Amino acid sequence: MKNYMSIFFILVFNVLWSQEEHFQVFPYIQQGATDRMHVLWETRIPATSEVWYGEALPDSEAANTSISVISDSLGTMHEVVLKDLKPEINYFWRVVSMAGKDTLVHSKVFSFKTGISESSDSAFMFALVGDTQKGKDEDAWERIAELIWEDRPNFVLHVGDLVSDGDSKEDWTGEFFLPARQLLSRIPMFTALGNHEHDAPDYYRYFVHPAPEYYYTFTYGNMQFFVLDTNRDVSEGSIQYNWLEKELYNSRALWKVVVHHHPPYTSEENDNGDTYKELSANGSEEVRDLVPLYERSGVDFCVFGHVHMYERTWPITGGRVNEKNGVVYINSGGGGGNLEHFAPTRTWFSLEQQSVHHYCTFAVHDSTIVFKAIDENRNVFDSNVYTKPKKNRIIPPPAPEIISGFFVFEDTVSVSLKPVDNRFQVYYTLDGTVPDTLNGIKYRKPIRLDEDTELRAVTCSPEGISGRVAKKKFIKARRKQPVKPLSEKLNSGIRYSYYEGNWKQMPDFSQIPALRTGRVSGIELQQLRPRKDYWAVKYEGFIKAEESRLYKFYTGSDDGSRLYIDDELVVDNDGDHAYLETSGAIFLEKGYHRIIIRYFESYSKEILTAGYLDNDGNKIPFLTSDFFIEETE
């Protein structure tokens, strides 16, 4: 009898093992809403997608999975949307993938609960975590994920750096998903992009968020969350900044939370200046423009990571503690990466701080939030109760949208100004002064510019409240004569000078010696055989203008880049930043023109792209046939 039982258990174990080994990523849920849920999983070979699900029933002897959503198309990455669900209801679900006539793999039964509507008075709780990439303590994320699961949150908010290397498939499947499989199969997770994700395609394969996905907003109960990608441009007037300004203005949620990766405030010892020998900026420069926006828009919490530790600030407004109307900044970067340390002297804004692996929870009911920070041993090491009046603050209107053609123009350019609400009036100036109802022109129709102009515009509400001033410089192109006629014979290629050093801005190449020089066919960085980090290159050559007209150029780089035509700076994409694209234009007369492209790499990923923009703004990357050098070179 014992032998038969042993054989039975061995057979059952082998069946389960054979099922599980077909999953590249075990089934998990995403974008939990009141009426839908996304179910995703990845198989090792192409297969069909089936999800069987059903509402939890009373007095049921087995989980109800009587409803199916089936797709016969074959693939390895599976995504099935369960629609027309009811809010605040428990559902059971399982997945099946078929290859041919035989069942390839099926999962066990999982469960989830749909979201809470804006009108509901139900209490809910969410967990906050960040920087779960693998560190020296390789099991830290697994322990944190298990603790979050034990708390049974309604959803998880992740502030970025999910993995060590977003370009590594193994980091996603083995480092992130596998240790958290139990948590992710039952609790939806909303994520922000960190610098370690590298904006990689796998991030967008594995996570489902509202378009355009790298920034988005969602509402849960009486809270609205605004998620940004601070690896991209979030400076005043940028796409994400303008979007956030409008979304915050239009929000009617009682609680507003902004989510991104980089810290506006931090007491860390050396990320923004070595505090043992110099003054620290106490925050990432690339997100500082966001702080005044948070303050005037009624943001309650800004949550982030990047720095691998925990810190909670006092409520802050205008660079001071303001317990009545301030924004609370919470750094929760202790999900798994190697821990960092605090500066030797205390900062004015810090309230609580710990260098420990951890996560946080927000328990929300109506106008009360119970906040906790919990370490990997399940000790609550920080907590607070936040309350606020239900009456929303008066928020200034967003800046008007400046709608125009390219900012560099040949003859004239037409400019329109659009307020967020047509009931609002727009005032503008063309001389760089600040507009208002007295010192400004009331906007009535499109403005036509025919010379260099600094346009500034402001929106005024019917109640007389003015918002942020939008500004944009328009430049009338000057004609550049060619340095060589097209009749002159030039060789293909471009020359380079290679340098090494640690810079945060573009170095002055005239003050440092080049380690090597040479000629290459194009601007492919790997042709230079550079070291891993901390180096720079200057490319020099000629481009051909086949006709006299306005030429638009762009660069995209991680980190900084600049493009010059005939010694004039046309594209300025300088700075220590993640991948960022910037453009410019110049009028070139027919002939050859000198081009210089400068680039520096700080650390991590190195990317340089450059080329032309067509009239529709489409990028046309430089080809090797676009570059020339003199025959004597």
Residue, then its C-alpha position, 0 to 999 in steps of 0.5 A: m500500500k505504501n508503495y502505491m501511495s509513493i508512486f501516486f505522489i510521485l506521479v502527481f508531483n511530476v505532473l505539477w512540475s511539468q505544468e509549471e516548467h512551461f511558464q516563463v512568467f507565472p500568471y499575474i494580474q494588472q491594472g485593477a479597476t472597478d469593472r475590469m482586470h488584465v490577466l497576463w502570463e508567459t509560456r516558453i513556447p507559442a500557445t493559445s490563451e484562455v482565462w476561466y473566471g467567475e464571481a465568488l459564490p456563497d456556500s460553494e464547494a469549489a471556486n466558481t470559474s464558469i466564464s471563459v475568455i478564449s483566444d485561439s491565436l498563438g503566442t508566448m506572451h498572453e494578455v486577456v482582459l476580463k470585462d464588465l466586472k462588478p466593483e468591490i467583488n471577489y473573483f476566482w480565475r485560472v489560465v489555460s494555454m493550449a498547443g495543438k490538441d493537448t493541454l500545454v499548461h494550466s494554472k491553479v485557481f487564484s483570486f482578486k478583488t475589483g477596485i473601489s469606485e469614486s463614490s464608495d465610502s469603503a476603506f482600502m489599503f495599498a502598499l508602496v515599494g521601490d527599488t526591488q532590483k537584486g542587491k547583495d542580499e539576493d532574497a530581500w525582494e522575496r521577503i518583502a513581497e511575502l510581507i506585502w502579501e501577508d498584509r493583503p493590500n488592494f493594490v501595490l504601488h511601485v516607484g521604479d527600479l523593478v530590476s537591475d537591468g531592463d534589457s535582461k530577460e532573466d532579470w524580469t523573469g527570475e529577479f522580479f516575477l519569480p520571487a513575487r509570484q504569489l503576490l502578483s497573482r492576486i494583487p494588481m501592481f501599478t508601476a513607475l519607470g526607474n532608471h534601471e528599466h532602461d525604458a526597455p521593451d520588456y517593461y511594456r510587454y509585462f506591464v499594462h497601464p493607461a496610454p501612453e504608459y510611461y506616464y498615466t493617472f488612475t483613481y482608486g476610491n477617493m484617491q487619484f494617482f499621477v505617475l510620471d517617468t522622471n527619466r524623461d523630461v519633466s521640466e516646466g513646459s515639457i509634455q509630462y509637466n503640462w499633462l500633470e498640471k492639467e490633470l491636477y487641476n481637473s482632479r476632484a479626488l480628495w487625496k492626490v498622490v504623485v508617483h515617480h522614481h527620482p527624489p525631489y528631497t533626500s538626505e542621502e550622503n552622496d547622490n547629489g554631492d558628497t556630504y563628507k566634503e561638499l554641499s549636497a543639492n538634497g534632491s535630483e535636479e531634474v525633478r525640482d521644477l515639479v515641486p512648485l507645481y505640487e505645492r500650488s495644485g494641492v498634492d498631498f503626497c509625492v512618493f519615490g525611490h532611487v535612493h535605497m533607504y527610507e525617508r519621510t519629510w515634514p509637510i513642505t511648501g515654499g522650501r519651509v515646513n508647513e504642517k497645514n498645507g505642505v506636501v509630504y515626500i516619502n522615499s521608499g527605495g528599500g525593496g531589495g537593492n543595496l542599502e545607502h546611507f544618510a548624510p552626517t548632518r540632519t537636513w531641515f526637511s527630514l522627519e523620519q529616516q532609516s536605512v533598511h529594506h522595507y515597504c509602506t502601507f496607506a490605509v485609507h478611509d474618507s478623510t483619514i490615512v493611517f500610514k506605516a513603514i514596515d521593515e523586513n522583520r515586520n517591525v513598524f518603524d514609522s507611522n502617522v495618521y493624516t487627516k484633511p478637510k473635505k473642501n478642496r483648495i482653490i487651484p490656479p488654472p494651468a498655463p495656456e497651451i502654445i500651439s505653433g509650428f517649429f520654433v525656428f521659422e523661415d519667414t513667419v509662424s502662426v501661434s495660437l493660445k488655448p486655455v484649459d477651459n474656454r471660459f477662461q481668458v488668456y493674456y500674452t506679451l511679445d517682449g518677454t515681460v510677464p503678462d497679466t490683465l493690466n500688462g498684457i494683450k487679450y488673446r482673440k485670434p492667432i498671432r503671426l510672428d515675423e521676427d525673434t520673439e519671446l512669447r509669454a502667456v497666462t490664463c485668468s479664471p472668471e474669479g480673477i485667479s491667474g496661473r503659471v506663465a507659459k513661455k516660448k522663444f521663436i527664432k527667425a532663421r539666419r541663412k548660413q553660407p556653405v563652407k565648401p561648394l558641392s563641386e568640391k570632392l570630399n571623402s565619406g566618413i567623420r573624424y572623432s576625438y575620444y576622451e575619458g573623465n567624469w562629467k555632469q555637463m559637456p566638458d570643454f574639449s579644448q582644455i583636455p587631451a584626446l586619448r585617441t583620434g581617428r576616422v569612422s564611418g558614422i556615429e555608432l558609439q561602439q565603433l570607438r571601443p569606449r570603456k564602460d562609463y565616464w567618457a566623451v567623444k567629439y565628431e567632426g565632419f561635413i554634411k551636404a545641403e542639396e538645396s537652400r532651405l530650413y533644415k531641422f535636426y535632432t539628437g537623442s542621448d543618454d547622457g548629454s549631447r550637442l549638435y553644431i552646424d558651422d560652429e552654431l549650436v543648433v541642438d542643445n541636449d546637454g546634461d547628465h540624464a536618461y535618454l532624451e530627445t531635443s531638436g533645433a533648426i537652421f537655414l542652410e544655403k546649398g553646399y557643404h556645411r561643417i557639423i560637430i556632434r559632442y557627446f558624453e557618457s556618465y554611467s550606466k547606459e550609453i546612447l547617441t542618435a542624431g539626424y534630420l526631422d521632416n516637415d511632419g516631425n518624423k526622425i530621419p537618422f543620419l546614415t554613413s553616407d551623410f558624413f564627409i571629410e576633406e580629402t587631405e584628412 
